[in-house]
Amino acid sequence: MSRTARTQEEIRRFLDVGAVQVAELDLSGEEAALRPGPGSPPVTHGEVFLLVRRDGLPVGTLLGRVPEGGDPTTVLASLARQAQTQVQAQGQGPDTAEAAGGTTAPPPFTSVVVATRERAGQLARALDSLLAQDHPHFEIVVVDNAPVTDGTHDLVHRKYGERVRYVCEPVPGLATAHNTGLAHARGEVTAFTDDDVVADARWLTELTAPFAADPELGCATGLILPARLRTPAQVLLESHGGFAKGFTPTTYDPRNPPRDEPLFPFTAGRFGSGANMAFRTEVLRAVGGFDPATGAGTPARGGDDLYGFVRVLAQGHRLHYTPRALVWHHHRETWADLETQAFGYGAGLTAYLTAVLVNRPALLPAFLARLPRGLSHARGLTAVRETGDTEGSGAGSAAPGDHDTRTTHPWPRRLSRLQRMGMLYGPVGYLRARRAADGTTGKTPSGGRTAGGAR
């Protein structure tokens, strides 16, 4: 079969992927409480991607099917209890130390930075969820990146008034926008999220509490789950892991690198994502913030968040991932979106590695020493992702909620090719973006040029 015919067949199979409902269920007490995911209708019969909570805290996900005429709460609660029993029997439950709470100190004053561009409707949804946080002391800074209309400015001032600070950054690029937000942040911790998320009410408290417990902590990341799975693209992406990093709290310490991370700390994609991350403000400023030649909106296409993770770890600070800090993300919706995303992921990966080595050449020997094992490890992961062949996996195991096997919805070879093409392009894209950035008026995250100010 020719490559063109194979791609057409992959697209045909892609279009056959059905929608999945999104819901959450709390198992606390005798009666389970079921509710739809953010923006989703009430649960009916059919497939359901379910977040399971206990006492309001996320503990796992599963994919269940509610038969026609069945009661969704009864069916899903039974499945959730069975799954939790199996997990506990295997000793794979959530970390009990974190579940019990590691500190009684209040979370630090935090600045929440949201970079946005011409998406006022999505931004309003995100800001509503951020203003509903139970964190005791925080501010919200919206950075309007290279706007072409007054839509974001008008929304913030009309609907949110003094509750949200507005800053305009005329230079395009997510890293530049984040640096502008960092420059205007007044909090001890600066958290970053996107305009296409809905934040859980405890998100900010859970994300920033670890900073109070660990003075050596430089960065924290959290759980990202799909807000909707209505289109084949959204289901396919989530079937292959989405943005989720699991339900096991993990601390990454450069003094005690994990044995299963042959490229640590350069495997930054394992640490978290830019839609759900926070840094100790002084630490992020000390490493120079994010490289403005990385990120969406630049020729590098991405990698700004990964760059920040590695720079903080390389300075000796710890990074902590907590599944208790949850945001719901609105995944992209079309095949064309997936193609763009696949290329961008590949480009962002090698662009951020290029940025790290350009800005910190002292890390090159450590990178080269880890490279052979890292490439072997990456080839193994790519083979599973590309073919969808996973030994011992049962039918249906690749559906959303199972981020380890990929049988039901194999990852299309075209998307794998685009990701590899992006990886080849990444260093070139970074160097182009760097030249473009050098041609503009620079600024540092600790001060410098005001990005337009509040209009």
SULZI-V528758 format. One record per backbone hydrogen bond with DSSP energy under -1.0 kcal/mol. NH is the residue of the N-H (numbers start at 1). CO is the residue of the C=O. E is the energy in kcal/mol with one decimal. If there is no record, write none. Layout:
<<NH/CO/E> <NH/CO/E>>
//
This chain:
<<6/2/-2.6> <7/3/-2.4> <8/4/-2.3> <9/5/-2.2> <10/6/-2.4> <11/7/-2.4> <12/8/-2.1> <13/9/-2.5> <14/10/-2.3> <15/11/-2.3> <17/14/-1.5> <20/229/-2.9> <21/47/-2.3> <23/49/-2.4> <24/35/-2.8> <25/51/-2.8> <26/33/-2.3> <27/53/-2.8> <33/26/-1.8> <35/24/-2.4> <37/22/-2.8> <40/37/-2.5> <46/66/-2.6> <48/64/-3.0> <49/21/-3.8> <50/62/-3.0> <51/23/-2.4> <52/60/-3.3> <53/25/-2.9> <54/57/-2.1> <57/54/-2.1> <59/52/-3.0> <60/52/-1.2> <62/50/-1.8> <64/48/-2.5> <66/46/-2.6> <70/67/-2.5> <75/71/-2.6> <76/72/-2.6> <77/73/-2.3> <78/74/-1.9> <79/75/-2.0> <80/76/-2.6> <81/77/-2.4> <82/78/-2.1> <83/79/-2.4> <84/80/-2.6> <85/81/-2.3> <86/82/-2.1> <87/83/-2.3> <88/84/-2.5> <89/85/-2.2> <90/86/-1.5> <91/88/-1.2> <92/87/-2.5> <99/95/-2.3> <100/96/-1.9> <101/98/-1.3> <110/137/-1.6> <111/189/-2.6> <112/139/-2.9> <113/191/-3.4> <114/141/-2.5> <116/143/-2.5> <123/119/-2.7> <124/120/-2.4> <125/121/-1.4> <126/122/-2.1> <127/123/-3.0> <128/124/-2.3> <129/125/-1.5> <130/126/-2.0> <131/127/-2.6> <133/130/-1.5> <134/201/-2.1> <139/110/-2.2> <141/112/-3.3> <142/165/-3.2> <143/114/-2.4> <144/167/-3.0> <145/116/-2.9> <146/169/-3.6> <154/150/-3.1> <155/151/-2.1> <156/152/-2.6> <157/153/-2.2> <158/154/-2.6> <159/155/-2.7> <160/156/-1.5> <163/160/-2.5> <165/140/-2.8> <167/142/-2.5> <169/144/-2.6> <174/296/-3.0> <177/173/-2.3> <178/174/-2.7> <179/175/-2.5> <180/176/-2.1> <181/177/-2.3> <182/178/-2.6> <183/179/-2.3> <184/180/-1.4> <188/109/-1.4> <189/109/-1.7> <190/279/-2.9> <191/111/-3.0> <192/277/-3.5> <193/113/-1.8> <198/328/-2.3> <200/326/-2.2> <203/200/-2.0> <206/202/-2.6> <207/203/-2.3> <208/204/-1.9> <209/205/-2.0> <211/208/-1.4> <212/209/-1.1> <213/209/-1.2> <214/210/-1.8> <217/214/-1.7> <218/318/-3.0> <219/318/-1.4> <220/278/-2.6> <221/320/-2.4> <222/276/-1.6> <223/325/-1.7> <225/327/-2.1> <227/329/-2.9> <235/231/-2.2> <236/232/-2.8> <237/233/-2.4> <238/234/-2.0> <239/235/-2.3> <241/238/-1.6> <242/237/-2.2> <244/241/-1.5> <250/321/-1.9> <252/319/-3.7> <256/253/-1.9> <261/258/-1.2> <264/261/-1.9> <266/263/-3.1> <268/266/-1.3> <270/267/-1.8> <271/268/-1.7> <276/273/-1.9> <277/192/-1.8> <278/220/-2.5> <279/190/-2.6> <280/218/-2.0> <281/188/-2.2> <284/280/-2.2> <285/281/-2.3> <286/282/-1.8> <287/283/-1.4> <288/285/-1.3> <289/284/-2.7> <294/291/-1.9> <295/302/-1.8> <298/295/-1.2> <301/298/-1.6> <307/303/-2.3> <308/304/-1.8> <309/305/-2.1> <310/306/-2.3> <311/307/-2.4> <312/308/-2.0> <313/309/-2.3> <314/310/-3.0> <316/313/-2.0> <317/312/-1.7> <318/216/-1.8> <319/252/-2.2> <320/219/-2.2> <321/250/-3.4> <322/221/-2.5> <325/322/-1.1> <327/223/-2.0> <328/198/-3.1> <329/225/-3.5> <330/196/-2.4> <331/329/-1.1> <338/334/-1.9> <339/335/-2.3> <340/336/-2.3> <341/337/-2.7> <342/338/-3.0> <343/339/-2.1> <344/340/-2.4> <345/341/-2.7> <346/342/-2.0> <347/343/-2.7> <348/344/-2.9> <349/345/-2.1> <350/346/-1.7> <351/347/-2.4> <352/348/-2.4> <353/349/-1.6> <354/350/-2.2> <355/351/-2.5> <356/352/-2.7> <357/353/-2.3> <358/354/-2.4> <359/355/-2.6> <360/356/-2.4> <363/360/-2.4> <364/361/-1.7> <367/363/-2.2> <368/364/-2.8> <369/365/-2.1> <370/366/-1.3> <371/367/-1.1> <374/370/-2.1> <375/371/-2.7> <376/372/-1.9> <377/373/-2.3> <378/374/-2.4> <379/375/-2.3> <380/376/-1.6> <381/377/-1.8> <382/378/-2.5> <383/379/-2.1> <384/380/-1.5> <385/381/-2.3> <386/382/-2.7> <387/383/-2.1> <388/384/-2.2> <393/390/-1.7> <397/394/-2.0> <399/396/-1.4> <402/399/-1.9> <416/412/-1.6> <417/413/-2.8> <418/414/-2.5> <419/415/-2.0> <420/416/-2.3> <421/417/-2.7> <422/418/-2.4> <423/419/-2.0> <424/420/-1.9> <425/421/-1.9> <426/422/-2.2> <429/425/-2.8> <430/426/-2.7> <431/427/-2.3> <432/428/-2.4> <433/429/-2.5> <434/430/-2.7> <435/431/-2.2> <436/432/-2.3> <437/433/-2.8> <438/434/-2.4> <440/437/-1.5> <447/444/-1.5> <452/450/-1.9>>
//
